[in-house]
Amino acid sequence: MALKACFYNNNSTLTCSSIYTTKKLSLSLINVINMRSIVYLILTVILAPGLAYSGTIKGNTVFSGKAPPLKAYKTGKYKKVCGPEVPNETLLINNKGLKNVVLSLHGKKLKPKAGEYHIDQKKCRYVPHVIAMPVDSELKIHTSDPINHNIHTYSFDNDPINIMFTPDQEEYAQEMEEAEIVKVECDLHSWMTSWIVVTPNSYFSVSGTDGSFEIADVPPGKYKLTAWHETLGNLSKDITVVDGEVKINFDFVEAEQE
C-alpha cells in the first residue's frame, strides 16, 4: 500500500512523495491519526468552558400590588410635532408583568464587553425609555424630530451631557466609563425623561412588556442578581448558576414593604 506525504522544503516548494507501507503499518498510522483527533477534540472542550458549561437565568418581574393609573402628558403648543399626548412610561404594567426593570448580575468572575448603544429623540420621547449597557461602552444619541431638544444627563461618576439638538443634527457619542444609574431629561420638554443604567459587566437584561427577562451564557457560580425599577426601587437575590437554566422571579410589591 502507498501513502502520499507532502511537505515544504527550504525553498518553500511543496514536494510530495509516496511511502510504501505494509497493510499492518497503514492501519497503525490511521489509528494514530484517529486517536490524535480524539485528543484534540477533548482538549477543545476542556479549554473552552464557556461553550460547554454555562447557565441561563430566566424569569419575570411583576407587581402584584395595586398600581395607580398614569395620566398621559399634554404636549400643548408642541402637539403638531409630538401629538396631543405623550404616554407616561414610568410604571408600565401588563397583567402584573412589569416592564423596564433592569436586571444585573454581580460577581468577581464577570467581565464587561464594551459595545455600542443608541438613544433616539423621537416623537418627543426618548427611545428606549430605559437602556442598560456595560461599562466602557459607547452611547450614541440621535434625534429624529423636526424640533429642538436639549438632552441633559444627571450623573455622579460619568461626564454629564448637556447638548442642544437641532433637526437633522449628527449623532453625539460618549463613552460611559463607570457603573451607575443616570437620569436623562430634556430641558425644553419637561415630560421627556429616560434612564441609562451602566452595569459593571455584560450580564444584564431589561424586562419586556410582559415582565420577562433572560440573561444567557453565565459562567457557573454564586452571584447577586439585582432588579431595579425607576419608580418601585430595588430588589436583590443571591443565586447559584449551574449548567442549565435557573428561574428567578421578582415581585416589586416586596420593594414597597422594605
PLY file of the C-alpha trace (Angstrom):
ply
format ascii 1.0
element vertex 258
property float x
property float y
property float z
element edge 257
property int vertex1
property int vertex2
end_header
0.00 0.00 0.00
1.28 3.51 -0.88
0.68 6.65 1.23
1.43 10.09 -0.19
3.31 12.52 2.07
3.73 16.21 1.24
5.99 18.81 2.83
7.60 22.20 2.16
11.37 22.24 1.57
13.81 25.10 2.33
12.82 26.90 -0.86
9.14 26.93 0.19
8.33 24.43 -2.56
5.73 21.78 -1.90
7.15 18.31 -2.52
5.14 15.11 -2.43
6.38 11.54 -2.46
4.92 8.10 -1.99
5.67 6.00 1.05
5.15 2.28 0.54
3.91 0.51 3.63
2.55 -2.81 4.65
-1.15 -3.16 5.40
-0.38 -3.53 9.11
1.68 -0.33 9.19
-1.01 1.59 7.29
-3.67 0.60 9.79
-1.37 1.66 12.62
-0.89 5.09 11.05
-4.65 5.53 10.61
-5.25 4.56 14.25
-2.66 7.11 15.40
-4.34 9.83 13.34
-7.79 8.95 14.73
-6.52 8.92 18.31
-4.86 12.29 17.83
-8.14 13.76 16.52
-9.98 12.49 19.60
-7.37 14.06 21.89
-7.69 17.40 20.09
-11.49 17.26 20.45
-11.25 16.60 24.21
-8.77 19.46 24.67
-11.07 21.81 22.75
-13.95 21.07 25.10
-11.77 21.43 28.22
-10.13 24.67 27.12
-13.42 26.30 26.06
-15.65 26.00 29.13
-17.86 28.90 28.03
-19.12 26.78 25.16
-19.85 23.70 27.22
-20.57 24.96 30.73
-22.82 27.98 31.08
-26.19 28.74 32.54
-29.17 30.88 31.60
-31.16 32.98 34.06
-34.81 33.35 33.13
-37.69 34.87 35.00
-40.37 37.50 35.33
-40.68 40.84 37.07
-44.17 41.56 38.34
-46.06 43.98 40.52
-48.91 42.21 42.32
-49.98 45.31 44.22
-52.46 47.97 43.19
-50.91 50.40 40.74
-52.27 53.93 40.37
-53.45 54.88 36.85
-50.98 57.02 34.97
-52.05 60.12 33.10
-50.54 60.92 29.72
-48.61 64.15 29.34
-50.24 67.02 27.43
-47.87 68.50 24.87
-49.58 71.88 24.49
-48.07 74.03 21.75
-45.90 71.13 20.54
-48.85 68.93 19.58
-48.28 69.31 15.82
-44.95 67.52 16.15
-45.39 65.46 19.31
-49.07 64.64 19.08
-51.59 65.92 21.64
-50.39 63.49 24.32
-47.25 61.54 25.19
-47.62 58.36 27.28
-46.30 58.19 30.82
-43.77 55.32 30.86
-42.71 55.47 34.49
-44.79 52.46 35.54
-45.85 50.09 32.75
-47.75 47.02 33.94
-49.39 44.41 31.71
-51.35 41.73 33.56
-48.98 42.22 36.54
-45.92 41.95 34.27
-43.61 44.91 34.94
-41.74 46.45 32.00
-38.39 48.29 32.03
-36.87 46.58 35.04
-33.08 46.34 34.74
-31.71 43.00 35.91
-27.96 42.96 36.53
-25.69 40.21 37.80
-22.84 40.93 40.23
-19.79 38.74 40.83
-16.00 38.76 40.63
-15.81 36.45 37.60
-17.99 38.60 35.38
-16.35 40.95 32.89
-17.72 43.72 30.68
-17.75 43.51 26.91
-17.98 47.02 25.52
-20.48 47.74 22.78
-22.43 50.48 21.07
-25.84 51.57 22.37
-28.33 54.08 21.00
-30.95 56.54 22.27
-33.23 58.40 19.87
-35.32 61.53 20.43
-38.46 60.57 18.54
-42.00 61.97 18.74
-40.85 63.98 21.79
-39.86 60.85 23.71
-36.59 59.11 24.46
-36.47 55.72 22.77
-35.89 53.43 24.54
-37.20 54.78 27.82
-34.75 52.60 29.78
-31.45 51.37 28.39
-28.76 49.24 30.03
-25.15 49.00 28.90
-21.84 47.69 30.31
-19.03 50.00 31.40
-16.69 51.33 28.72
-19.46 51.14 26.12
-20.28 53.96 23.74
-23.61 55.76 24.00
-24.82 57.31 20.75
-27.60 59.90 20.89
-29.72 60.69 17.83
-32.66 62.93 17.02
-35.49 62.10 14.63
-37.64 65.12 15.49
-38.07 68.31 13.41
-37.84 70.46 16.56
-35.07 71.27 19.03
-34.30 69.18 22.10
-31.77 69.74 24.88
-30.65 66.43 26.34
-29.35 66.73 29.90
-27.99 63.81 31.93
-27.56 63.75 35.70
-24.67 61.58 36.85
-22.02 61.43 39.56
-19.30 59.22 38.05
-19.69 59.73 34.30
-19.28 63.01 32.46
-22.64 64.79 32.25
-24.20 65.52 28.87
-25.88 68.85 28.19
-26.34 69.36 24.46
-28.84 71.16 22.25
-30.04 69.01 19.35
-31.43 70.75 16.28
-33.31 68.98 13.49
-31.12 66.72 11.32
-28.18 67.16 13.69
-25.50 64.49 13.61
-25.35 61.94 16.41
-23.41 62.61 19.58
-21.28 59.84 21.11
-19.86 59.45 24.61
-18.15 56.59 26.41
-19.75 55.56 29.70
-16.79 54.66 31.89
-18.34 54.00 35.31
-21.19 51.83 36.57
-24.11 53.95 37.79
-27.73 54.90 37.12
-28.06 58.06 35.05
-31.24 60.10 34.70
-31.93 61.78 31.36
-34.14 64.83 30.83
-34.90 67.34 28.12
-34.57 70.94 29.25
-37.10 72.06 26.60
-39.83 69.46 27.19
-40.44 68.58 30.84
-42.18 65.26 30.18
-39.18 63.81 28.32
-37.30 61.55 30.73
-35.23 58.42 30.35
-32.76 56.27 32.27
-29.33 54.87 31.42
-28.17 52.02 33.65
-24.43 51.43 33.27
-23.68 47.95 34.58
-20.31 46.60 35.83
-20.38 43.68 33.35
-22.23 42.36 30.32
-24.63 40.11 32.22
-27.83 42.16 32.31
-31.30 42.37 30.83
-34.23 44.79 30.62
-37.64 43.22 31.19
-40.06 43.25 28.28
-43.71 44.21 28.01
-44.82 41.05 29.85
-42.11 41.39 32.52
-39.99 38.53 31.19
-36.20 38.65 31.09
-33.25 36.43 30.20
-29.51 36.55 30.89
-27.64 33.94 28.85
-24.17 32.35 28.83
-23.49 32.92 32.54
-20.46 31.06 33.95
-21.40 28.70 36.80
-21.00 30.25 40.25
-22.66 32.17 43.06
-23.86 35.71 42.30
-26.15 38.51 43.41
-28.93 39.37 40.97
-30.37 42.87 41.36
-33.60 44.22 39.90
-34.06 48.00 39.60
-37.13 49.98 38.60
-37.25 53.75 38.29
-40.44 54.09 40.37
-40.57 51.00 42.60
-36.91 50.78 43.68
-34.56 47.81 44.11
-34.74 44.11 44.91
-31.91 41.57 45.02
-31.45 37.82 45.40
-28.45 35.57 45.94
-28.45 32.90 43.25
-26.37 29.92 42.14
-25.91 29.36 38.41
-25.19 25.87 37.11
-25.01 24.34 33.66
-28.60 24.75 32.51
-31.47 27.07 33.33
-32.16 28.96 36.55
-35.58 30.52 37.10
-35.86 33.66 39.25
-38.89 35.91 39.72
-39.22 39.33 41.36
-42.42 40.82 42.76
-41.95 44.53 43.37
-44.72 44.63 45.90
-41.92 43.47 48.23
-39.95 46.63 47.48
-42.86 48.71 48.78
-42.69 46.81 52.09
-38.95 47.36 52.64
0 1
1 2
2 3
3 4
4 5
5 6
6 7
7 8
8 9
9 10
10 11
11 12
12 13
13 14
14 15
15 16
16 17
17 18
18 19
19 20
20 21
21 22
22 23
23 24
24 25
25 26
26 27
27 28
28 29
29 30
30 31
31 32
32 33
33 34
34 35
35 36
36 37
37 38
38 39
39 40
40 41
41 42
42 43
43 44
44 45
45 46
46 47
47 48
48 49
49 50
50 51
51 52
52 53
53 54
54 55
55 56
56 57
57 58
58 59
59 60
60 61
61 62
62 63
63 64
64 65
65 66
66 67
67 68
68 69
69 70
70 71
71 72
72 73
73 74
74 75
75 76
76 77
77 78
78 79
79 80
80 81
81 82
82 83
83 84
84 85
85 86
86 87
87 88
88 89
89 90
90 91
91 92
92 93
93 94
94 95
95 96
96 97
97 98
98 99
99 100
100 101
101 102
102 103
103 104
104 105
105 106
106 107
107 108
108 109
109 110
110 111
111 112
112 113
113 114
114 115
115 116
116 117
117 118
118 119
119 120
120 121
121 122
122 123
123 124
124 125
125 126
126 127
127 128
128 129
129 130
130 131
131 132
132 133
133 134
134 135
135 136
136 137
137 138
138 139
139 140
140 141
141 142
142 143
143 144
144 145
145 146
146 147
147 148
148 149
149 150
150 151
151 152
152 153
153 154
154 155
155 156
156 157
157 158
158 159
159 160
160 161
161 162
162 163
163 164
164 165
165 166
166 167
167 168
168 169
169 170
170 171
171 172
172 173
173 174
174 175
175 176
176 177
177 178
178 179
179 180
180 181
181 182
182 183
183 184
184 185
185 186
186 187
187 188
188 189
189 190
190 191
191 192
192 193
193 194
194 195
195 196
196 197
197 198
198 199
199 200
200 201
201 202
202 203
203 204
204 205
205 206
206 207
207 208
208 209
209 210
210 211
211 212
212 213
213 214
214 215
215 216
216 217
217 218
218 219
219 220
220 221
221 222
222 223
223 224
224 225
225 226
226 227
227 228
228 229
229 230
230 231
231 232
232 233
233 234
234 235
235 236
236 237
237 238
238 239
239 240
240 241
241 242
242 243
243 244
244 245
245 246
246 247
247 248
248 249
249 250
250 251
251 252
252 253
253 254
254 255
255 256
256 257
